[in-house]
Amino acid sequence: MIAFIDDQREVYGVEPVCGMLRIAPSIYHAHVARRTDPARASPRARQDLVLMEQIRQVHAANFGVYGARKVWRQLARDGTVVARCTVERLMQRAGLRGAVRGKETKTTIADKAAPCPADKVNRQFRAPQPNALWVSDFTYVATWQGFVYVITHPL
């Protein structure tokens, strides 16, 4: 909302835009004051700025392969006590990710141009008599040798 008010303030002014959005203009002015003067920010926001820089340094020092858990442990070794969920939140906000082992396996490549098949049973999976309705499920199971594809039919 603050960005919207910033965009519209030259044309309409702050108070009319805040009135339409049903927020107090003082909230907008307080946010702008915090944005221009970091000393006015909340203690958590100030701590987040310091932690964000430390997280960036640890992540960069380890070639960008450390995830949140390893960054958290490295910060603890360096003497910075912080919750792991805080490190996760700040890394996500900064767009930092650790290296992921293995390769991503694509099991299905969807054809966006193909039409979806019709639901012939209308989501009613009860058969009125034996051998009247056959439903199957196609899935895969990861094994040490690769993927095993399994077809089951519950009815």
Secondary structure by P-SEA (a helix, b strand, c coil): caaaaaaccccccaaaaaaaacccaaaaaaaaaaaaccccccaaaaaaaaaaaaaaaaaaaacccccaaaaaaaaaaacbbbbaaaaaaaaaaacccccccbbbbbccccccccccccccccccccccccccbbbbbbbcccccccbbbbbbbcc
